[in-house]
Structure formats: structure tokens, C-alpha cells
Amino acid sequence: MALIKCDFFSEALGMSTSMHVILPQNTQGQIGMNGAESKDRYPVLYLLHGLSDDDSIWCRRTSIERYVSELGIIVVMPNVGRGFYTDMEKGYKYFTFISEELPKVVASFFHVSDKREDTYVAGLSMGGYGAYKLALTYPERYAAAASLSGAMNIMETKHLGEEFNNIFGDEKNVLGSKNDLYYLVQELDKKNIQKPRLFQCCGTEDFLYQDNIDFKNMIEKRNFDYTYFEEPGIHEWGFWDRNIQKVLDWMLKK
């Protein structure tokens, strides 16, 4: 595998930003793990970070590079600060960046497939929200999405106070909007189109556990290919390191 720290300018954000990217490499076991054979175009996984993290965090706190070494997939880990993958009311256009600009930048730099069946998104906490938001907003682009300990009910982030208002604006306008996962599920459920497969997991002692259960109970009543998993655990990297492996097994099944 090759790990690249990529600094680049974002037109959507109006500033320089960064991403970490894992690229397949055929190492034939010479470094204690096997690599994938070379291809013209690789599937791509956009792997999203949480509120207090950055684009380096998945590589620093998990063994994601080792887990994907034989899978023949490019993993893109972008930096979105504390922007909740949203075009902020007062701030940066992070959703425009992540949904529109980033895929074009990635395609121009790396050999990624442009096929829906080769495009995936996953994330933890704030990134779980972002992963579902992307896949539910653009179901024609993503084959599957996974949320690990995700912030599924965006109104539960009101404790952020002024930061919440800067991101989402007046809380009265959030429910039933493009920033509300419940609304996105309900709207997509009405459409006779192919929907992304969805995976959701959470620790039973996580402070977001009840939010995840509420979302589970809602989406199970809808017409989605949906998988839920839970185990004892809190909001921490041991849980995410274990369960990103389950996500990869589920996500890349054919």
C-alpha cells in the first residue's frame, strides 16, 4: 500500500485543504501483508472523520491501511474540520466540497472508477452523519454507505450552541430539510430508484446509542437494504477499529 498526504486548493472552500489517500500496491507479502493487483481503475471508499478529528485520524487510530491492503480499493480521507459535511450558514461550503468538488479532484489525481457500483462512503460519529447524508442525497452515485456510532439525529447536536447555529442556522428550519437524515430517508423511500445499501453500528454504552436505535426503528419500516449491528462499547477507537473491518466485509461483498 501507498499512503499519500495530499495538500490541494479547494475552490468550494476558497482555501487550501488536505486529504490522506491509501493506494493499492502489489507487495506480494514482502512487508508482512499482501497487496492488490494493479488495475486501470480502482473502486473508491470515501472514509469520513468525526467532529474533533482531521483527515489523518483513521490512519493514526486504526489499522485501515492493513485492512484494505488486499481489497484493491482506494481510500480517500478528506478534511472537513467541524463543518458537519454541510454548507454552513456562517462558514464554509463543506457539503459542496465533499459531494461535488472532491470526487472531481480525486478522479483527476488518482485512478478511481467512476461507476456507482465501485463508489462507497463510510464514517464515524459526525462522519457517519456525513456518509448517510451523501448516499441519501445522491443515491445514483453510491453503492453503499456505512455509519459507525453516527450522529443520526442532527437535532441532538444542539448542545454545540452557537456552533450549531453557525452550521445549520435557525434550529426551527433544520427538521424536514436537506440536513435532516430522517427527511432524506422519507423522501428517497418515495422514489422508485435504486437505493444504496446501508450499514449502521453503535456501541450499547455509546452516548449516541438511543439516537441510533431511534433511527434504526424508523428506517426498518422503509424499503431499504439495511443492516444494523451493535455490541458492548462506547464512543472510542477500539470500537471503530474493530467494526470498520465488519464494514469492509459487508460493503465489498458481491
DRENVEX-536312 format. One line per field, with one value per residue: x, y, z of N, C-alpha, C in turn; residue number from 1. Coordinates in Angstrom, 1 decimal, m for minus. Layout:
// DRENVEX-536312
nxx: X,...
nyy: Y,...
nzz: Z,...
caxx: X,...
cayy: Y,...
cazz: Z,...
cxx: X,...
cyy: Y,...
czz: Z,...
num: NUM,...
// end
This chain:
// DRENVEX-536312
nxx: 0.8,0.3,0.6,m0.6,m0.2,m2.1,m2.0,m4.1,m5.7,m9.0,m11.7,m14.4,m14.2,m12.6,m9.9,m6.8,m6.7,m6.7,m6.1,m5.8,m4.8,m5.1,m3.5,m3.7,m1.1,0.9,2.5,3.1,3.5,5.9,6.2,5.0,2.3,m0.1,m0.6,m2.8,m3.5,m2.6,m4.8,m6.6,m8.6,m9.7,m12.0,m13.5,m13.4,m14.8,m13.8,m14.8,m14.2,m14.6,m16.1,m14.1,m11.8,m9.4,m8.2,m6.2,m6.8,m8.0,m5.9,m4.1,m5.3,m6.4,m6.0,m6.4,m5.1,m3.8,m6.0,m7.3,m5.4,m5.4,m7.7,m7.9,m8.7,m9.1,m8.7,m10.1,m9.6,m10.8,m10.5,m12.7,m12.9,m14.8,m17.3,m19.6,m20.1,m21.6,m23.1,m22.3,m24.2,m23.0,m20.1,m18.0,m18.5,m19.0,m20.4,m20.8,m18.2,m17.5,m19.3,m19.4,m16.9,m14.7,m14.9,m14.3,m11.7,m10.3,m10.6,m9.1,m6.6,m6.1,m6.4,m9.3,m12.4,m15.4,m17.8,m21.0,m21.3,m18.8,m18.3,m18.1,m19.1,m18.2,m18.2,m17.4,m19.2,m19.7,m18.9,m20.3,m22.9,m22.3,m21.7,m24.1,m25.7,m24.6,m25.0,m27.8,m28.6,m27.5,m28.2,m27.8,m25.1,m23.7,m22.9,m23.1,m23.3,m22.0,m22.4,m20.7,m21.3,m22.9,m24.0,m27.1,m29.5,m29.7,m30.6,m29.8,m27.4,m27.6,m26.4,m24.1,m24.5,m23.8,m22.2,m23.7,m25.7,m24.2,m23.5,m25.9,m27.9,m31.0,m32.6,m35.2,m35.6,m34.3,m35.3,m36.9,m35.4,m32.7,m30.6,m31.4,m31.4,m33.6,m35.6,m34.4,m34.3,m37.1,m37.9,m36.4,m37.4,m39.8,m39.3,m39.0,m36.3,m33.0,m31.6,m28.9,m27.1,m27.2,m25.4,m25.3,m23.9,m23.4,m22.1,m23.4,m23.2,m22.6,m22.9,m24.5,m26.2,m29.1,m30.0,m29.2,m30.7,m33.3,m33.2,m32.7,m35.2,m36.9,m36.0,m36.1,m38.7,m39.0,m38.3,m35.5,m32.3,m30.9,m28.6,m28.1,m25.9,m24.9,m22.8,m21.3,m19.9,m18.3,m18.0,m15.5,m12.1,m11.3,m13.7,m14.4,m12.2,m12.4,m14.9,m14.8,m13.6,m15.7,m17.4,m16.0,m16.0,m18.8,m19.4,m18.0,m18.9,m20.0
nyy: m1.2,2.3,5.4,8.6,11.9,14.6,17.8,20.4,23.0,24.2,25.1,25.3,25.8,27.9,28.0,26.4,22.9,19.4,15.9,12.5,9.6,6.3,4.0,1.2,m1.4,m3.8,m5.8,m8.4,m9.8,m9.0,m7.1,m8.1,m8.2,m8.8,m7.3,m5.7,m6.6,m4.7,m2.4,m0.8,1.1,1.8,0.7,3.1,4.3,6.7,7.8,9.1,11.5,12.3,14.8,16.0,15.5,15.0,14.7,12.8,11.0,8.4,6.8,7.1,6.1,3.6,0.4,0.8,0.9,m1.6,m3.3,m2.8,m3.7,m6.0,m5.6,m4.1,m1.4,2.1,4.4,7.3,10.0,12.8,16.2,18.0,19.7,21.0,21.0,19.4,18.2,20.0,22.7,25.5,27.8,30.0,30.1,27.6,26.0,23.0,20.7,21.1,20.9,18.3,16.7,17.5,18.8,17.3,14.6,15.1,16.2,14.0,12.1,13.3,13.1,10.4,6.9,6.2,4.4,5.5,4.4,3.7,1.3,1.0,2.8,4.0,5.1,5.9,6.5,7.8,8.8,12.2,11.9,9.6,10.6,12.3,10.4,9.0,11.2,12.0,9.6,9.3,11.6,11.6,9.0,7.8,7.8,6.3,3.1,1.9,2.8,3.5,3.9,4.5,4.6,6.9,10.3,10.5,11.8,15.0,17.1,16.5,17.6,20.1,20.9,22.0,24.7,28.0,27.2,25.2,26.8,28.4,26.5,25.2,27.1,28.6,26.6,25.9,25.5,23.2,20.5,18.4,19.3,19.4,18.7,16.9,13.7,11.9,13.1,12.9,10.1,9.5,10.9,9.7,7.1,7.3,7.3,5.5,4.3,2.9,2.2,3.1,0.5,0.2,0.4,0.2,0.8,0.7,1.2,m0.2,1.2,3.7,7.3,8.1,6.0,5.7,7.5,6.2,3.8,4.8,5.8,3.4,2.0,3.6,3.5,0.8,0.4,1.2,0.9,m0.3,m1.7,m2.7,m2.9,m3.6,m3.4,m4.1,m3.9,m4.4,m1.3,1.9,5.4,5.3,4.5,1.8,0.4,1.4,0.6,m2.2,m2.5,m1.2,m3.1,m5.0,m3.5,m3.2,m5.9,m6.3,m4.2,m4.6,m6.9,m9.1
nzz: 0.0,m0.6,1.1,0.9,1.7,0.8,m0.2,m1.3,m3.3,m2.6,m4.5,m3.7,m1.0,m0.9,0.0,0.9,1.5,2.7,2.2,3.2,1.4,0.6,m1.4,m3.6,m3.7,m5.2,m3.2,m2.6,m0.2,0.9,2.8,5.1,4.6,2.0,m1.2,m3.5,m6.9,m9.8,m11.4,m14.0,m13.2,m10.0,m7.4,m5.0,m1.7,0.3,3.3,6.2,8.8,12.4,14.6,16.2,14.8,12.1,8.6,9.0,10.9,10.8,9.8,11.9,14.2,13.7,12.0,9.2,6.8,6.7,6.7,4.2,2.4,0.7,m0.8,m3.1,m3.4,m3.4,m0.8,0.4,2.5,3.5,4.8,6.7,8.8,11.5,10.3,9.8,7.4,5.8,4.0,5.4,7.4,8.4,7.4,5.8,2.6,3.0,2.3,m0.5,m1.2,m0.4,m1.8,m4.5,m5.5,m4.4,m5.4,m8.1,m8.0,m6.9,m8.9,m10.9,m9.9,m9.2,m10.1,m10.1,m10.3,m12.0,m11.7,m10.3,m8.8,m7.8,m5.9,m2.7,0.7,4.0,7.6,10.9,13.8,13.6,10.9,10.3,10.1,7.9,5.9,5.5,4.7,2.3,0.7,0.8,m0.3,m2.9,m4.3,m6.7,m7.0,m5.1,m4.1,m1.6,1.9,5.1,8.6,11.6,14.9,14.5,14.2,14.1,14.5,13.9,15.4,18.0,18.3,19.2,21.6,20.9,20.7,19.8,17.8,16.5,15.4,13.7,11.8,10.9,11.0,12.0,14.4,14.0,11.4,10.6,10.9,8.6,6.5,4.0,5.5,7.4,8.3,8.7,7.1,4.6,4.3,4.2,1.9,m0.1,0.1,m1.2,m3.8,m6.9,m7.4,m7.6,m4.5,m2.2,m0.4,3.1,6.1,9.6,12.8,16.4,19.7,22.7,25.0,24.2,24.0,21.9,21.5,21.9,20.0,17.7,17.8,17.6,15.0,13.6,14.2,12.8,10.0,9.4,8.8,6.3,2.8,2.4,1.8,4.4,7.1,10.5,13.4,16.6,19.6,22.9,23.9,23.8,22.8,21.1,19.8,19.8,19.4,16.8,15.3,15.4,14.1,11.6,10.1,9.9,8.4,6.0,5.1,4.7,2.9,0.6,m0.4,m3.0
caxx: 0.0,1.0,m0.2,m0.3,m0.8,m2.3,m2.5,m4.5,m6.6,m10.4,m12.5,m15.6,m13.9,m11.8,m8.7,m6.1,m7.2,m5.9,m6.7,m5.0,m5.2,m4.4,m3.5,m3.2,0.2,1.1,3.7,3.4,3.8,7.2,6.1,4.2,0.9,m0.2,m1.2,m3.7,m3.0,m2.8,m5.9,m6.7,m9.4,m10.0,m13.1,m13.1,m14.1,m14.6,m13.8,m15.0,m13.8,m15.6,m16.1,m12.8,m10.7,m9.0,m8.0,m5.1,m7.1,m8.3,m4.6,m3.4,m6.0,m6.9,m5.1,m7.2,m4.2,m3.6,m7.3,m7.6,m4.3,m5.7,m9.0,m7.9,m9.6,m8.5,m9.4,m9.9,m10.0,m10.7,m10.6,m13.8,m13.0,m16.0,m18.4,m20.7,m20.4,m22.8,m22.8,m22.6,m25.0,m21.9,m18.8,m17.6,m19.5,m18.4,m21.2,m20.5,m16.8,m17.4,m20.2,m19.2,m15.6,m13.7,m14.8,m13.6,m10.3,m9.8,m10.6,m8.1,m5.3,m5.9,m7.1,m10.6,m13.6,m16.5,m19.0,m21.7,m21.1,m17.4,m18.1,m18.6,m18.8,m18.4,m17.7,m17.7,m19.8,m20.1,m18.7,m21.5,m23.9,m21.9,m21.8,m25.5,m26.2,m24.1,m25.6,m29.2,m28.9,m27.1,m28.2,m27.3,m23.6,m23.0,m23.4,m23.3,m22.9,m21.9,m22.3,m20.2,m21.6,m23.2,m24.9,m28.2,m30.5,m28.9,m31.1,m29.1,m26.1,m27.9,m25.6,m22.9,m24.8,m23.6,m21.6,m24.8,m26.3,m23.3,m23.5,m27.2,m28.9,m32.1,m32.9,m36.6,m35.6,m33.4,m36.1,m37.5,m34.5,m31.7,m29.6,m32.1,m31.4,m34.9,m36.3,m33.8,m34.8,m38.5,m38.0,m35.8,m38.3,m40.9,m38.8,m38.8,m35.0,m32.1,m31.1,m27.7,m27.2,m26.9,m24.9,m25.2,m23.5,m23.2,m21.9,m24.6,m22.9,m22.3,m23.9,m25.4,m26.9,m30.5,m30.3,m29.0,m31.8,m34.4,m33.1,m32.9,m36.6,m37.5,m35.6,m36.5,m40.1,m38.9,m37.8,m34.1,m31.4,m30.4,m28.0,m27.7,m25.1,m24.4,m22.1,m20.9,m18.9,m18.6,m17.6,m14.0,m11.4,m11.3,m14.9,m14.3,m11.1,m13.0,m16.1,m14.5,m13.4,m17.0,m18.0,m15.4,m16.5,m20.1,m19.5,m17.4,m19.4,m20.6
cayy: 0.0,3.6,6.4,9.9,13.2,15.4,19.2,21.0,24.1,23.9,26.3,25.4,26.3,29.1,27.9,25.1,21.8,18.3,14.6,11.3,8.7,5.0,3.5,m0.2,m1.7,m5.3,m6.0,m9.9,m10.3,m8.7,m6.3,m8.7,m8.3,m8.9,m6.1,m6.0,m6.5,m3.4,m2.3,0.6,1.9,1.1,1.2,4.1,4.4,7.9,7.5,10.4,11.7,12.8,16.2,16.5,14.9,15.5,13.7,11.8,10.3,7.0,6.2,7.1,5.4,2.3,m0.3,0.8,0.5,m3.1,m3.9,m2.7,m4.0,m7.0,m5.4,m3.4,m0.2,3.4,5.0,8.8,10.5,14.3,17.1,19.0,20.5,20.7,21.5,18.5,17.9,20.8,24.1,26.2,29.0,31.0,29.4,27.1,25.1,21.7,19.7,21.3,20.4,16.8,16.0,17.9,19.1,16.3,13.5,15.5,16.3,12.6,11.5,13.9,12.8,9.0,6.0,5.7,4.1,6.4,3.6,3.7,0.1,1.0,4.0,3.8,6.1,5.5,7.5,7.7,10.0,13.2,11.3,8.7,11.5,12.7,9.3,8.8,12.4,11.9,8.5,9.5,12.8,11.2,7.6,7.4,7.9,5.5,1.7,1.6,3.7,2.9,4.8,3.9,5.5,8.1,11.4,10.2,12.8,16.2,18.0,16.2,18.3,21.5,21.3,22.8,26.1,28.9,26.4,24.6,27.9,28.7,25.4,24.8,28.2,28.6,25.2,25.7,25.2,22.1,19.4,18.5,20.0,18.6,18.4,16.0,12.3,11.4,13.6,12.3,8.7,9.5,11.4,8.7,6.0,7.6,7.2,4.2,4.2,2.1,2.9,2.5,m0.4,0.9,m0.4,1.1,0.1,1.6,0.5,m0.1,2.2,5.0,8.3,8.2,4.8,5.8,8.1,5.1,2.9,5.5,5.8,2.0,1.7,4.3,3.0,m0.6,0.4,1.7,0.0,m0.1,m2.8,m2.1,m3.8,m3.0,m4.2,m3.5,m4.7,m3.5,m0.4,3.4,6.2,5.2,4.0,0.4,0.0,1.8,m0.2,m3.5,m2.5,m0.9,m4.4,m5.6,m2.6,m3.5,m7.2,m6.1,m3.2,m5.1,m8.2,m9.1
cazz: 0.0,m0.5,1.8,0.4,2.3,m0.4,0.1,m2.6,m3.1,m2.9,m5.0,m2.9,0.3,m1.0,0.8,0.8,2.4,2.6,2.3,3.1,0.4,0.6,m2.8,m3.6,m4.2,m5.2,m2.4,m2.6,1.1,1.2,4.0,6.1,4.1,0.6,m1.8,m4.6,m8.3,m10.4,m12.3,m14.7,m12.4,m8.7,m6.5,m4.1,m0.4,1.0,4.7,6.8,10.2,13.3,14.9,16.8,14.1,10.8,7.6,9.3,12.1,10.5,9.7,13.2,15.3,13.3,11.0,8.0,5.7,6.6,6.4,2.8,1.5,m0.3,m1.3,m4.3,m3.3,m3.0,0.4,0.4,3.8,3.4,6.0,6.7,10.1,12.4,9.5,9.7,6.0,5.5,3.5,6.7,7.4,8.5,7.3,4.6,1.9,3.1,1.5,m1.9,m1.3,m0.3,m2.8,m5.9,m5.8,m4.0,m6.4,m9.4,m7.7,m6.7,m10.3,m11.7,m9.3,m9.0,m11.0,m9.5,m11.1,m12.0,m11.7,m9.0,m8.1,m7.3,m5.1,m1.3,1.7,5.4,8.5,12.3,14.5,12.6,9.6,10.0,9.5,6.5,4.9,5.1,4.0,0.9,0.0,0.7,m1.2,m4.2,m4.4,m8.0,m7.0,m4.1,m4.0,m0.2,2.9,6.5,9.7,12.8,16.0,13.8,14.7,13.2,14.8,13.9,16.5,19.2,18.3,19.7,22.7,20.4,20.9,18.7,16.7,15.8,14.6,12.6,10.8,10.4,11.0,13.0,14.6,13.6,9.9,10.4,10.7,7.3,5.5,3.3,6.6,8.3,7.7,8.7,6.0,3.4,4.2,3.8,0.5,m1.0,0.1,m2.1,m5.2,m7.4,m7.9,m6.9,m3.3,m1.7,0.7,4.3,7.3,10.8,14.0,17.5,20.9,23.5,26.0,23.5,24.3,20.8,21.2,21.7,18.7,16.7,17.9,17.1,13.6,13.2,14.3,11.7,8.7,9.2,8.3,5.0,1.8,2.2,2.1,5.6,8.1,11.8,14.3,17.9,20.6,24.0,23.5,24.0,21.6,21.1,18.7,19.8,18.7,15.4,14.6,15.2,13.2,10.2,9.4,9.5,7.3,4.7,4.7,4.2,1.9,m0.7,m0.8,m4.3
cxx: 0.9,0.0,0.3,m1.0,m0.9,m2.8,m2.9,m5.5,m8.1,m11.1,m13.7,m15.4,m13.2,m10.5,m8.1,m6.7,m6.3,m6.7,m5.6,m5.6,m4.4,m4.6,m3.0,m1.8,0.4,2.5,4.1,4.0,5.2,7.3,5.2,2.7,0.9,m0.9,m2.1,m3.0,m3.4,m4.0,m5.9,m7.5,m9.8,m11.3,m12.6,m14.0,m13.8,m14.8,m13.8,m14.7,m14.9,m15.3,m14.7,m11.6,m10.3,m8.7,m7.0,m5.6,m7.4,m6.9,m3.9,m4.0,m6.5,m5.8,m5.8,m6.3,m4.0,m4.9,m7.7,m6.6,m4.6,m7.0,m9.0,m8.8,m8.8,m9.4,m9.1,m10.4,m9.8,m10.9,m11.7,m13.9,m14.1,m17.3,m19.6,m21.1,m21.6,m22.3,m23.3,m23.4,m24.0,m20.6,m18.6,m18.6,m18.9,m19.1,m20.9,m19.1,m16.8,m18.2,m19.8,m17.7,m14.6,m13.7,m14.1,m12.1,m9.6,m9.7,m9.5,m6.7,m5.0,m6.7,m8.3,m11.6,m14.6,m17.8,m19.7,m21.4,m19.7,m17.2,m18.9,m18.3,m19.1,m17.8,m18.1,m18.3,m20.3,m19.9,m19.7,m22.6,m23.6,m22.1,m23.2,m26.1,m25.8,m24.9,m27.1,m29.5,m28.6,m27.1,m27.7,m25.7,m22.9,m23.7,m23.8,m22.7,m22.9,m21.7,m21.8,m20.5,m22.0,m24.1,m26.1,m29.3,m29.7,m29.3,m30.4,m27.8,m26.4,m27.0,m24.3,m23.2,m24.6,m23.0,m22.6,m25.4,m25.5,m23.3,m24.9,m28.2,m29.9,m32.6,m34.4,m36.6,m34.8,m34.3,m36.8,m36.7,m33.6,m30.6,m30.2,m32.1,m32.7,m35.7,m35.7,m34.2,m36.2,m38.7,m37.5,m36.7,m39.4,m40.6,m38.6,m37.4,m34.1,m31.5,m29.8,m27.9,m26.7,m26.5,m24.8,m24.8,m23.2,m22.9,m23.1,m24.4,m22.5,m23.3,m24.8,m26.2,m28.4,m30.9,m30.2,m30.2,m33.1,m34.4,m33.3,m34.4,m37.3,m37.2,m36.0,m38.0,m40.1,m38.3,m36.4,m33.4,m30.5,m29.9,m27.7,m26.9,m24.8,m23.7,m21.8,m19.8,m19.3,m18.1,m16.1,m13.4,m11.3,m12.5,m14.8,m13.3,m11.7,m14.0,m15.9,m14.2,m14.7,m17.6,m17.3,m15.9,m17.9,m20.2,m19.1,m17.9,m20.1,m21.8
cyy: 1.3,4.6,7.8,11.0,14.2,16.8,19.8,22.2,23.7,25.2,26.4,26.1,27.7,29.1,26.5,24.1,20.6,17.0,13.6,10.3,7.4,4.4,2.0,m0.4,m3.2,m5.6,m7.5,m10.4,m9.9,m7.7,m6.8,m8.7,m8.2,m7.6,m6.6,m5.9,m5.1,m3.4,m0.9,1.5,1.1,1.6,2.2,4.1,5.8,7.7,8.8,10.4,12.3,14.3,16.8,16.1,15.6,14.4,12.6,10.8,8.8,6.2,6.1,6.3,4.0,1.7,m0.3,0.4,m1.0,m3.8,m3.9,m3.2,m5.0,m6.7,m4.7,m2.2,1.0,4.0,6.5,9.3,12.0,15.0,18.0,19.7,20.0,21.1,20.6,18.2,18.7,22.2,25.0,27.5,30.2,30.3,28.8,26.1,23.7,20.6,19.9,20.7,18.9,16.1,16.3,18.0,18.0,15.1,13.9,15.6,14.9,12.0,12.1,13.5,11.3,8.2,5.4,5.4,5.2,5.7,3.7,2.5,0.0,2.1,3.8,5.0,5.6,6.5,7.2,9.0,11.0,12.7,10.2,9.4,11.9,11.6,9.0,10.0,12.3,10.8,8.7,10.7,12.4,9.7,7.0,7.3,6.8,4.1,1.4,2.7,3.1,4.0,4.0,4.9,6.9,9.1,11.4,11.3,14.2,17.2,17.7,16.9,19.8,21.9,22.0,24.3,26.9,28.2,25.7,25.6,28.3,27.7,25.3,26.0,28.0,27.1,24.9,25.3,23.9,20.8,19.5,19.2,19.0,18.2,17.4,14.6,11.7,11.8,13.0,10.9,8.7,9.9,10.3,7.4,6.1,7.3,5.8,4.2,3.3,2.9,2.3,1.5,0.4,0.0,0.7,0.3,1.1,0.7,0.8,0.8,3.6,6.0,8.6,7.0,4.9,6.5,7.1,4.1,3.6,5.6,4.4,1.7,2.4,3.7,1.6,m0.7,0.9,0.6,0.2,m1.5,m2.3,m3.1,m3.1,m4.0,m3.4,m4.5,m3.8,m2.6,1.0,4.1,6.3,4.4,2.5,m0.2,0.3,0.9,m1.6,m3.5,m2.0,m2.1,m5.1,m4.8,m3.0,m4.9,m7.0,m5.2,m3.8,m6.4,m8.1,m9.9
czz: 0.0,0.2,1.4,1.2,1.2,0.0,m1.3,m2.3,m3.5,m3.3,m4.1,m1.6,0.3,m0.2,0.5,1.9,2.2,2.7,2.4,2.2,0.5,m0.8,m2.8,m4.2,m4.1,m4.5,m2.3,m1.3,1.6,2.5,5.1,5.8,2.6,0.1,m3.0,m6.0,m8.9,m11.3,m13.0,m13.8,m11.1,m8.1,m5.5,m2.9,0.1,2.5,5.5,8.3,11.0,13.7,15.4,16.0,12.8,9.8,7.9,10.3,11.9,10.4,11.0,14.2,14.9,12.4,9.6,6.8,5.5,6.2,4.9,1.9,0.4,m1.1,m2.7,m4.4,m2.8,m1.8,0.5,1.7,3.8,4.8,5.8,8.0,11.0,11.6,9.2,8.3,5.4,4.9,4.7,6.5,7.5,8.5,5.9,3.9,1.9,2.4,0.0,m2.1,m1.4,m1.4,m4.2,m6.3,m5.6,m5.0,m7.7,m9.1,m7.6,m8.1,m11.1,m11.2,m9.3,m9.9,m10.3,m10.5,m11.0,m11.9,m10.3,m8.2,m7.5,m6.3,m3.8,m0.4,3.1,6.3,10.0,12.9,13.6,11.2,9.3,9.4,8.1,5.5,4.5,4.3,2.5,0.1,m0.2,m0.2,m2.7,m4.4,m5.7,m8.1,m6.2,m4.1,m2.6,0.7,4.3,7.5,11.0,13.9,15.5,14.6,13.9,13.3,14.9,15.0,17.8,19.3,18.8,20.8,22.3,20.5,19.7,17.5,15.8,14.9,13.5,11.4,10.1,10.3,12.1,13.1,14.1,12.1,9.6,10.1,9.3,6.2,4.9,4.3,7.6,7.7,7.7,7.4,4.7,3.2,3.6,2.4,m0.4,m1.1,m0.8,m3.5,m5.7,m8.2,m7.1,m5.7,m2.9,m0.5,1.9,5.4,8.4,12.0,15.1,18.8,21.9,24.7,25.4,23.8,23.1,20.5,21.0,20.4,17.6,16.7,17.3,15.5,13.0,13.2,13.1,10.3,8.4,8.7,6.9,4.0,1.4,2.4,3.2,6.6,9.4,12.7,15.5,18.7,21.7,23.6,23.7,22.7,21.6,20.0,18.6,19.1,17.2,14.6,14.4,14.1,11.8,9.4,9.0,8.4,6.0,4.2,4.1,3.0,0.5,m1.1,m2.2,m4.4
num: 1,2,3,4,5,6,7,8,9,10,11,12,13,14,15,16,17,18,19,20,21,22,23,24,25,26,27,28,29,30,31,32,33,34,35,36,37,38,39,40,41,42,43,44,45,46,47,48,49,50,51,52,53,54,55,56,57,58,59,60,61,62,63,64,65,66,67,68,69,70,71,72,73,74,75,76,77,78,79,80,81,82,83,84,85,86,87,88,89,90,91,92,93,94,95,96,97,98,99,100,101,102,103,104,105,106,107,108,109,110,111,112,113,114,115,116,117,118,119,120,121,122,123,124,125,126,127,128,129,130,131,132,133,134,135,136,137,138,139,140,141,142,143,144,145,146,147,148,149,150,151,152,153,154,155,156,157,158,159,160,161,162,163,164,165,166,167,168,169,170,171,172,173,174,175,176,177,178,179,180,181,182,183,184,185,186,187,188,189,190,191,192,193,194,195,196,197,198,199,200,201,202,203,204,205,206,207,208,209,210,211,212,213,214,215,216,217,218,219,220,221,222,223,224,225,226,227,228,229,230,231,232,233,234,235,236,237,238,239,240,241,242,243,244,245,246,247,248,249,250,251,252,253,254
// end
